[in-house]
């Protein structure tokens, strides 16, 4: 591969695009142009991370080793946490500790949270400065989906007795250490949160004005164990750039930024999708095989157990299947359209629950709505599927085409109606049981629609034929 680009940013974008289609070519090119790799990693860490995620892990490890600690840290921040942990393990312990030391505590904690070996984590932290290691240990102690797990501890925190002019001078000294200066938090002598003001408000006030005169008292704050969904809701409701995190004595611990919330919401959406089909919530394509197997196996066993109910039910209708073999060909169609319709209802309800739009009092209204949609769609799809069965049986010279088409229409209408009720009701039921509404809901829904699609279809056939 020949490249004539000179700007590292242009080279990074081109290599990123090429890596997605021809990763081998990019691996060879970077192997012969290590200096260019270092330059593009410094100029565009996000593109460099995308390149590493696209190429072979062994080559990615070699390329990371070519970067100095500061450059590697910038790239690690942009990497998927699983891959970052994997690449960190390929470095020497000393080099890995140096990279972590260059990262913000919350970013380093995210990477270390997916390292399986606690002994390795402790060894890395022991090689870091005490203050940085303590910040990371504190963050690792919080659940990753809580405010504590999302927060940054690098915040502008000033004492309540300070004037605006003194505060500006203090922030001028801190600006290189702090990543976010959107808000300045005011605390008392015990680090309890007293108020907040924006950096803009601070700059435009007279130098002699005390912070207590211009700050917003008792600002919106969250406890360290507040769930990320609630944090996201508060930030969205009050249009905040970030929300302070306090302990149960209201001592200020950090801040959750809107960027962190957006990333967390995206992660939760992907986790909900995985959990809905029985995969591990934190599983990625780079997760260890054994861990993925252990996360998936219980749900597959559960699926096997509940699917056995469908098999047993269908086995009761051997006589009707022997008499009308065409029913065996038509059954999967009824189950398939029912499953698709139920999945639509399921997606709408889970989305509403995740967004906080559906309260417990909404259950009856939502289920009725989805049942009504199921009936209306069932009438249309039932007529179409009945016509299909009639034509199929007539052209094939089969017996009783009219009765079989009627069986098809009734079974389809019934399954779509039940699918609407099940797809909307299952998430509410799981929440009532204090379970995640997305937890295996797709497996439960599939069982219901398969049971009606197969056994229900054959029951109607037995009655009419």
Number of C-alpha atoms within 10 A of each C-alpha: 6 5 9 6 11 9 12 18 19 14 19 26 18 16 24 24 16 16 20 15 11 14 20 15 15 22 21 12 17 16 14 10 11 14 13 17 22 21 19 23 25 20 17 19 24 20 23 28 25 21 26 26 20 20 19 13 16 11 16 19 19 14 20 25 18 14 20 14 20 16 21 27 25 21 24 27 21 16 23 17 22 22 23 25 21 18 22 24 14 17 16 11 16 12 17 21 22 20 23 28 22 17 20 20 23 22 22 27 25 22 21 26 21 18 18 11 10 12 10 14 18 13 13 20 20 13 16 17 12 11 9 18 21 15 18 24 17 16 24 19 12 16 16 19 17 20 30 30 23 29 27 24 22 18 22 23 20 20 19 20 15 17 21 23 17 17 23 16 10 15 18 10 11 14 12 8 11 14 13 16 16 16 22 23 27 25 21 15 9 11 18 17 27 20 20 23 19 15 17 12 13 21 13 9 15 11 15 11 15 18 27 20 11 17 20 16 14 10 15 16 19 24 20 24 18 17 18 22 18 15 25 23 14 17 18 14 9 11 10 15 16 25 23 26 27 23 17 10 11 18 17 27 21 23 28 25 21 18 11 18 23 12 12 19 17 12 15 18 15 15 19 24 19 19 24 23 18 23 24 21 19 17 19 16 9 14 16 12 11 9 11 18 13 12 18 18 14 13 19 15 11 15 17 11 11 16 18 13 15 19 14 12 16 18 12 13 16 10 10 17 17 11 11 15 11 17 20 14 8 18 21 15 16 27 27 17 19 30 24 16 23 28 21 15 25 28 18 14 26 24 17 13 18 16 13 12 10 16 10 10 8 11 17 11 10 20 21 15 16 28 23 16 18 26 22 15 18 27 19 15 20 26 19 16 25 24 19 16 24 21 15 15 18 14 10 11 10 14 13 13 20 16 16 25 23 21 25 31 25 21 30 34 24 23 32 34 26 25 34 31 24 26 33 29 21 23 26 26 16 16 15 12 10 9 12 18 24 28 24 23 23 23 18 20 26 25 19 23 31 26 21 26 30 25 24 23 27 26 19 16 22 14 9 11 14
